[in-house]
Amino acid sequence: MSRTPRVQIWRNGEVSELVGSGTLAAVVVCDLLNGEERPLETTALFVIVSMPHTR
């Protein structure tokens, strides 16, 4: 997936806002390390939720 130019992988981030009226126009991503929010124009969103492996 990382080799696909149209796909961006964000670590340490969370979607803080979905923007659009009827269809998705943008998402706002918050960097959990520094609190910076960044709007990204997009019409699609795919989320993978995972937990760290601990023993």
Buried (B, 14 or more C-beta within 10 A) or exposed (E): EEEEEEEEEBEEBEEEEEEEEEEBEBBBBBBEEEEEEEEEEBEEEEEEEEEEEEE
